[in-house]
């Protein structure tokens, strides 16, 4: 009898993980059903949009507490404050380089395809384009000031990721300086984190409903005709994103970390499915934090790189703005020379940072950037409104892939990654716990993180 007890102990977790497989099968079925409803009953399908919006909002409400807990625990559990500066500096430098690479790739493909040639702009489309100019995008100085919340608590209530990041950094450094006196607070934050992740695992069961509503509304509003007329732009954009992710990011990941990009993305398959069904990379942000920690990247690296990357490492958005700008210029019969393209795109690169917290930032940033730098092109934004939601899926998938790869790379450069654990996780030997989204066996708050060789010493030197 006693011999059977150890055998039955691990059975419960396996059954719980198996249940989550049914959840994502249901998501796939919901996406297929949503596409069918959108094609057959487009008018009714558009009315289902609140289902998708509601699910994404449920996920978004969890983002601020998860980021706060992750960063506070990460900073509070390390001995040297220099670690945070090293991680942040390396991450921001990498984000800038990859944004420029994404712009360059989009520039080349856009100049080769010329997808906008031969289109005609109507007055209705011109007005639609001007309506997309958002007043929420801020100039650089105002954007920096907007990172400072009005109050300590408003950083959590206003849903601004960078405000939460700032408050979490300050709290983490304060607890670190308190030494042993801060350990009770750290333990309390760890319990709150477990509660928040458990709530998130409950919210995820609404994913099929959200996926159905989001996809049905997209297909119903765009229709087949819009897809046919703009198929060249969509296909070119998807191909460009594919090349960037699997060729550029894949090569960098292999060279720097020695990992296969397909293995990493297989590990993140459920997150990609979630993004595809909701067209929002934010829906997978909390799960990316949990999965990167489980993979073997240290808490400080995950806590700083992932939230910052969601505002500053928008590779898909960079490619989108490049190709969309060239498309609009060609469609209006005013193609730009390379000398005109480069200043515009560099301006859009900066403008995208000021719109980091804007809902639907891709289209809003494009319209606002063109309004500021080349107003004549704003008329043509209406040409891509119909398919922007389909392109936003590729944007979101590319942004998510870029941030996943960036987390592994920053962890490798700062020697804050357990490579042996990474190989075991990617090989399926250490499955991710879908019920808690946390590793129950990791050290308690206030203890040193799991050993990562002499990474602490080497990082301090870096």
C-alpha positions as CSV (number, residue, x, y, z in Angstrom):
1,X,0.0,0.0,0.0
2,X,2.8,2.4,0.9
3,X,4.6,1.6,-2.3
4,X,1.6,2.9,-4.3
5,X,1.5,6.2,-2.4
6,X,4.5,7.7,-4.0
7,X,3.2,6.7,-7.4
8,X,-0.2,8.4,-6.9
9,X,1.3,11.7,-5.6
10,X,2.4,13.1,-8.9
11,X,-0.7,11.9,-10.7
12,X,-2.8,15.0,-9.6
13,X,-0.5,17.6,-11.3
14,X,-0.4,15.5,-14.5
15,X,-4.2,15.5,-14.6
16,X,-4.3,19.3,-14.0
17,X,-1.9,19.9,-16.8
18,X,-3.9,17.6,-19.1
19,X,-7.0,19.7,-18.4
20,X,-5.2,22.8,-19.7
21,X,-4.6,21.0,-23.0
22,X,-8.4,20.9,-23.5
23,X,-8.5,24.6,-22.8
24,X,-6.2,25.4,-25.8
25,X,-7.9,22.8,-28.0
26,X,-11.1,24.8,-27.2
27,X,-9.3,28.0,-28.2
28,X,-8.4,26.6,-31.6
29,X,-12.0,25.4,-32.1
30,X,-13.3,28.8,-31.0
31,X,-11.0,30.6,-33.5
32,X,-12.3,28.3,-36.4
33,X,-15.9,28.9,-35.3
34,X,-15.3,32.7,-35.1
35,X,-13.9,32.8,-38.6
36,X,-16.9,30.8,-39.9
37,X,-19.4,33.1,-38.1
38,X,-17.6,36.2,-39.4
39,X,-17.8,35.0,-43.0
40,X,-21.4,33.8,-42.9
41,X,-23.0,36.4,-40.6
42,X,-20.7,39.4,-40.8
43,X,-23.1,41.9,-39.2
44,X,-23.9,39.7,-36.2
45,X,-20.2,38.8,-35.9
46,X,-19.2,42.5,-35.4
47,X,-21.5,42.6,-32.4
48,X,-19.4,39.9,-30.7
49,X,-16.4,42.2,-30.4
50,X,-17.1,42.9,-26.6
51,X,-16.4,39.2,-25.9
52,X,-12.8,39.6,-27.1
53,X,-12.4,43.0,-25.5
54,X,-13.7,41.8,-22.2
55,X,-11.2,38.9,-22.1
56,X,-8.2,41.0,-23.0
57,X,-9.3,43.5,-20.3
58,X,-9.4,40.7,-17.7
59,X,-5.8,39.8,-18.6
60,X,-4.7,43.5,-18.6
61,X,-6.0,44.0,-15.0
62,X,-3.5,41.4,-13.9
63,X,-0.5,42.9,-15.6
64,X,0.4,45.7,-13.1
65,X,0.4,43.5,-9.9
66,X,2.3,40.7,-11.7
67,X,5.0,43.2,-12.9
68,X,5.2,44.8,-9.5
69,X,5.6,41.5,-7.6
70,X,8.1,40.1,-10.1
71,X,10.4,43.1,-10.1
72,X,10.2,43.7,-6.3
73,X,11.0,40.0,-5.6
74,X,13.8,40.0,-8.2
75,X,15.6,43.1,-7.0
76,X,14.9,42.4,-3.3
77,X,16.5,38.9,-3.6
78,X,19.9,40.0,-5.0
79,X,22.8,41.5,-3.2
80,X,24.1,44.1,-5.6
81,X,22.1,47.0,-7.0
82,X,24.6,47.1,-9.9
83,X,22.8,44.1,-11.3
84,X,19.7,46.0,-12.2
85,X,21.7,48.8,-13.9
86,X,23.6,46.2,-16.0
87,X,20.4,44.4,-17.0
88,X,18.6,47.6,-17.9
89,X,21.4,49.1,-19.9
90,X,22.1,46.0,-21.9
91,X,18.4,45.5,-22.6
92,X,17.8,49.1,-23.8
93,X,20.9,48.9,-26.0
94,X,19.7,45.7,-27.6
95,X,16.1,47.0,-28.1
96,X,17.5,50.0,-30.0
97,X,19.7,47.9,-32.3
98,X,16.9,45.4,-33.1
99,X,14.4,48.2,-33.8
100,X,16.8,49.6,-36.4
101,X,17.3,46.2,-37.9
102,X,13.5,45.7,-38.1
103,X,13.2,49.1,-39.8
104,X,15.9,48.2,-42.3
105,X,14.3,44.9,-43.2
106,X,10.9,46.5,-43.7
107,X,12.5,49.2,-45.8
108,X,14.1,46.7,-48.2
109,X,11.0,44.5,-48.6
110,X,8.7,47.6,-49.1
111,X,10.9,49.0,-51.8
112,X,11.0,45.6,-53.6
113,X,7.2,44.9,-53.5
114,X,5.7,48.4,-54.0
115,X,2.3,47.0,-52.9
116,X,0.4,50.3,-53.0
117,X,0.9,51.1,-56.7
118,X,-2.4,51.5,-58.7
119,X,-4.8,52.1,-55.8
120,X,-7.3,55.0,-55.7
121,X,-8.1,57.1,-52.6
122,X,-11.7,58.2,-52.1
123,X,-12.9,61.0,-49.9
124,X,-14.4,58.6,-47.4
125,X,-11.0,56.8,-47.0
126,X,-9.3,60.2,-46.6
127,X,-11.5,61.1,-43.7
128,X,-11.0,57.7,-42.2
129,X,-7.3,58.2,-42.3
130,X,-7.4,61.5,-40.5
131,X,-9.7,60.0,-37.8
132,X,-6.9,57.6,-36.8
133,X,-4.6,60.4,-35.6
134,X,-4.5,59.9,-31.9
135,X,-4.0,62.7,-29.4
136,X,-2.7,60.2,-26.8
137,X,0.8,59.9,-28.4
138,X,3.1,62.2,-26.5
139,X,6.2,64.1,-27.5
140,X,9.5,62.8,-25.9
141,X,9.6,65.1,-22.9
142,X,6.0,64.6,-22.0
143,X,6.4,60.9,-22.5
144,X,9.2,60.8,-20.0
145,X,7.2,62.8,-17.5
146,X,4.2,60.5,-18.0
147,X,6.3,57.6,-16.5
148,X,6.0,59.3,-13.1
149,X,2.6,58.4,-11.6
150,X,0.4,60.9,-9.9
151,X,0.4,58.8,-6.7
152,X,2.0,55.6,-5.6
153,X,-1.3,53.7,-6.0
154,X,-2.3,55.3,-9.4
155,X,0.6,53.3,-11.0
156,X,-1.6,50.2,-10.5
157,X,-5.0,51.7,-11.3
158,X,-4.2,53.5,-14.5
159,X,-2.8,50.4,-16.3
160,X,0.5,52.1,-17.4
161,X,3.2,49.5,-17.5
162,X,6.1,52.0,-17.3
163,X,4.6,53.6,-14.2
164,X,4.3,50.2,-12.5
165,X,7.9,49.5,-13.6
166,X,9.2,52.7,-11.9
167,X,7.3,52.1,-8.6
168,X,8.4,48.5,-8.5
169,X,12.1,49.5,-9.1
170,X,11.9,52.0,-6.3
171,X,10.2,49.5,-3.9
172,X,12.7,46.8,-4.8
173,X,15.7,49.0,-4.2
174,X,14.2,50.2,-0.9
175,X,13.7,46.6,0.3
176,X,17.2,45.7,-0.8
177,X,18.6,48.5,1.3
178,X,16.6,47.4,4.3
179,X,18.4,44.1,4.5
180,X,16.9,41.6,6.9
181,X,14.2,44.1,8.1
182,X,12.7,43.9,4.6
183,X,12.4,40.1,4.5
184,X,8.8,40.0,6.0
185,X,7.7,42.4,3.3
186,X,9.3,40.3,0.6
187,X,7.6,37.2,1.9
188,X,4.3,39.0,1.8
189,X,4.9,40.1,-1.8
190,X,5.7,36.5,-2.7
191,X,2.3,35.4,-1.3
192,X,0.5,38.1,-3.2
193,X,2.3,37.0,-6.4
194,X,1.1,33.4,-5.9
195,X,-2.5,34.8,-5.4
196,X,-2.3,36.9,-8.6
197,X,-1.0,34.1,-10.7
198,X,-3.7,31.7,-9.4
199,X,-6.3,34.3,-10.4
200,X,-4.7,34.5,-13.8
201,X,-4.9,30.8,-14.3
202,X,-8.6,31.0,-13.5
203,X,-9.1,33.9,-16.0
204,X,-7.5,31.8,-18.7
205,X,-10.5,29.5,-18.8
206,X,-12.4,32.3,-20.5
207,X,-9.9,32.3,-23.4
208,X,-12.2,30.3,-25.8
209,X,-15.0,32.8,-25.4
210,X,-12.6,35.8,-25.9
211,X,-11.0,34.2,-28.9
212,X,-14.4,33.5,-30.5
213,X,-15.6,37.1,-30.1
214,X,-12.3,38.7,-31.2
215,X,-11.9,36.6,-34.4
216,X,-15.5,36.8,-35.4
217,X,-15.6,40.6,-35.1
218,X,-12.3,40.9,-37.1
219,X,-13.5,38.7,-40.0
220,X,-17.0,40.2,-40.0
221,X,-15.8,43.8,-40.1
222,X,-13.0,43.3,-42.7
223,X,-14.7,40.9,-45.1
224,X,-13.2,39.0,-48.0
225,X,-13.1,41.9,-50.4
226,X,-10.8,44.0,-48.2
227,X,-8.5,41.0,-47.8
228,X,-8.3,40.4,-51.5
229,X,-7.6,44.1,-52.4
230,X,-4.8,44.4,-49.9
231,X,-3.4,40.8,-50.1
232,X,-0.1,41.9,-51.4
233,X,0.6,44.2,-48.5
234,X,-0.6,41.6,-46.0
235,X,1.4,38.8,-47.6
236,X,4.5,41.0,-47.8
237,X,4.2,42.1,-44.2
238,X,3.7,38.5,-42.9
239,X,6.7,37.3,-44.9
240,X,8.8,40.1,-43.6
241,X,7.9,39.3,-40.0
242,X,8.5,35.6,-40.6
243,X,12.0,36.3,-42.0
244,X,12.8,38.7,-39.1
245,X,11.7,36.2,-36.4
246,X,13.2,33.0,-37.8
247,X,16.2,34.3,-39.7
248,X,17.4,37.4,-37.7
249,X,16.2,36.5,-34.2
250,X,16.9,32.8,-34.8
251,X,20.4,33.5,-35.9
252,X,21.1,35.8,-32.9
253,X,19.6,33.3,-30.5
254,X,21.7,30.5,-31.9
255,X,25.0,32.5,-31.9
256,X,24.6,34.1,-28.5
257,X,22.7,31.5,-26.4
258,X,23.2,28.4,-28.5
259,X,19.5,27.7,-28.6
260,X,17.2,26.7,-31.4
261,X,14.5,29.3,-31.9
262,X,11.9,26.6,-32.9
263,X,12.5,24.9,-29.5
264,X,11.9,28.1,-27.6
265,X,8.8,28.9,-29.6
266,X,7.4,25.4,-29.1
267,X,7.8,26.0,-25.4
268,X,5.8,29.3,-25.8
269,X,3.2,27.8,-28.3
270,X,0.2,28.4,-26.0
271,X,1.1,32.0,-25.6
272,X,1.4,32.4,-29.4
273,X,-2.0,30.9,-29.8
274,X,-3.4,33.2,-27.2
275,X,-2.0,36.2,-29.1
276,X,-3.2,35.0,-32.4
277,X,-6.7,34.6,-31.1
278,X,-6.9,38.0,-29.4
279,X,-4.6,40.1,-31.6
280,X,-3.0,41.4,-28.4
281,X,0.5,40.7,-27.2
282,X,-0.5,42.0,-23.8
283,X,-2.7,39.0,-23.3
284,X,0.4,36.9,-23.0
285,X,2.6,39.2,-20.9
286,X,1.9,37.7,-17.5
287,X,2.5,34.2,-18.9
288,X,5.7,35.2,-20.6
289,X,7.0,36.5,-17.2
290,X,6.1,33.2,-15.5
291,X,7.5,31.0,-18.3
292,X,10.8,32.9,-18.6
293,X,11.4,32.4,-14.9
294,X,10.5,28.7,-15.2
295,X,12.9,28.4,-18.2
296,X,15.8,29.4,-16.0
297,X,16.3,33.2,-16.5
298,X,16.8,35.0,-13.2
299,X,14.0,37.1,-11.7
300,X,15.8,40.5,-12.1
301,X,16.4,39.9,-15.8
302,X,12.8,38.7,-16.4
303,X,11.3,41.5,-14.3
304,X,13.2,44.3,-16.1
305,X,13.5,43.0,-19.6
306,X,10.0,41.8,-20.3
307,X,8.0,44.9,-19.1
308,X,10.5,47.3,-20.6
309,X,10.5,45.3,-23.9
310,X,6.7,45.6,-24.1
311,X,7.2,49.4,-24.4
312,X,10.5,49.7,-26.2
313,X,11.1,46.5,-28.1
314,X,8.3,46.6,-30.7
315,X,10.0,44.9,-33.7
316,X,6.7,44.0,-35.4
317,X,5.4,47.6,-35.0
318,X,8.7,48.9,-36.6
319,X,8.2,46.6,-39.6
320,X,4.6,47.5,-39.9
321,X,5.2,51.3,-39.8
322,X,7.9,51.0,-42.4
323,X,5.9,48.9,-44.9
324,X,2.7,50.9,-44.3
325,X,4.4,54.2,-44.9
326,X,5.8,53.0,-48.2
327,X,2.5,51.5,-49.2
328,X,0.6,54.7,-48.5
329,X,3.1,56.8,-50.4
330,X,2.9,54.6,-53.4
331,X,-0.9,54.4,-53.3
332,X,-1.1,58.2,-53.2
333,X,1.1,58.4,-56.3
334,X,3.9,60.2,-54.3
335,X,6.5,57.5,-53.8
336,X,9.4,58.5,-51.6
337,X,13.1,58.4,-52.4
338,X,15.4,56.5,-50.0
339,X,16.6,59.9,-48.8
340,X,13.0,60.8,-47.8
341,X,12.2,57.4,-46.3
342,X,15.0,57.2,-43.8
343,X,14.3,60.4,-41.9
344,X,10.6,59.5,-41.8
345,X,11.2,56.1,-40.4
346,X,13.7,57.3,-37.8
347,X,11.1,59.8,-36.7
348,X,8.5,57.0,-36.5
349,X,11.0,55.0,-34.4
350,X,11.0,57.7,-31.8
351,X,7.3,58.4,-32.1
352,X,6.5,54.8,-31.3
353,X,8.1,55.1,-27.9
354,X,5.8,58.0,-27.1
355,X,2.8,55.9,-27.9
356,X,3.9,52.9,-25.9
357,X,0.7,52.9,-23.7
358,X,-1.7,53.9,-26.5
359,X,-4.4,51.3,-27.3
360,X,-3.9,50.1,-30.9
361,X,-0.6,51.8,-30.9
362,X,0.5,50.6,-34.3
363,X,-2.1,52.4,-36.4
364,X,-2.4,55.4,-34.0
365,X,1.4,55.9,-34.0
366,X,1.6,55.6,-37.8
367,X,-1.2,58.2,-38.3
368,X,0.3,60.5,-35.6
369,X,3.8,60.2,-36.9
370,X,2.8,61.0,-40.4
371,X,0.7,63.9,-39.3
372,X,3.8,65.4,-37.6
373,X,6.5,64.6,-40.1
374,X,4.7,64.2,-43.5
375,X,1.0,65.4,-43.2
376,X,0.2,64.7,-46.9
377,X,0.4,60.9,-46.2
378,X,-2.2,60.9,-43.5
379,X,-4.9,60.8,-46.1
380,X,-3.8,57.3,-47.1
381,X,-4.0,55.8,-43.7
382,X,-7.6,55.0,-44.4
383,X,-6.5,52.6,-47.1
384,X,-5.1,50.1,-44.4
385,X,-7.8,50.6,-41.7
386,X,-9.8,47.6,-43.0
387,X,-6.9,45.1,-42.6
388,X,-5.1,46.7,-39.7
389,X,-6.5,44.1,-37.3
390,X,-5.2,41.3,-39.4
391,X,-1.8,43.0,-39.5
392,X,-2.0,43.6,-35.8
393,X,-1.9,39.9,-35.2
394,X,1.5,39.6,-37.0
395,X,2.7,42.7,-35.2
396,X,1.7,41.3,-31.8
397,X,3.3,37.8,-32.6
398,X,6.5,39.4,-33.8
399,X,6.7,41.8,-30.8
400,X,6.1,38.8,-28.4
401,X,8.7,36.7,-30.2
402,X,11.2,39.6,-30.0
403,X,10.7,40.0,-26.3
404,X,11.0,36.3,-25.5
405,X,14.3,36.1,-27.4
406,X,15.5,39.3,-25.8
407,X,14.9,37.9,-22.3
408,X,17.1,34.9,-23.1
409,X,19.8,37.0,-24.7
410,X,20.0,39.5,-21.8
411,X,20.1,36.6,-19.4
412,X,23.0,35.1,-21.4
413,X,24.9,38.3,-21.7
414,X,24.6,39.1,-17.9
415,X,25.2,35.4,-17.1
416,X,21.9,35.2,-15.2
417,X,20.5,32.1,-16.9
418,X,20.7,28.5,-15.9
419,X,21.6,26.9,-19.2
420,X,21.3,23.3,-17.8
421,X,17.8,24.1,-16.7
422,X,17.0,25.7,-20.0
423,X,17.9,22.6,-21.9
424,X,15.8,20.4,-19.5
425,X,12.8,22.7,-19.8
426,X,12.9,22.9,-23.6
427,X,13.4,19.1,-23.7
428,X,10.2,18.7,-21.8
429,X,11.8,17.2,-18.7
430,X,10.6,20.1,-16.4
431,X,7.0,20.9,-17.6
432,X,5.5,24.2,-16.7
433,X,2.8,24.1,-14.0
434,X,-0.3,25.5,-15.7
435,X,-2.3,25.5,-12.5
436,X,-0.2,27.9,-10.5
437,X,2.1,29.4,-13.2
438,X,4.8,29.3,-10.6
439,X,7.6,27.0,-9.5
440,X,6.5,26.0,-6.0
441,X,10.0,24.6,-5.1
442,X,12.0,27.7,-5.7
443,X,13.6,29.6,-2.8
444,X,11.5,31.8,-0.6
445,X,11.6,35.5,-0.8
446,X,14.7,36.9,0.8
447,X,16.8,33.9,0.0
448,X,19.3,33.9,-2.8
449,X,17.9,32.8,-6.1
450,X,18.8,29.3,-7.3
451,X,22.5,28.9,-8.1
452,X,23.6,30.1,-11.5
453,X,27.3,29.4,-11.2
454,X,29.3,32.5,-10.6
455,X,26.9,34.7,-12.5
456,X,26.5,37.2,-9.6
457,X,30.2,37.8,-9.5
458,X,30.6,38.1,-13.2
459,X,27.5,40.4,-13.5
460,X,28.9,42.8,-10.9
461,X,32.0,43.0,-13.0
462,X,30.0,43.7,-16.1
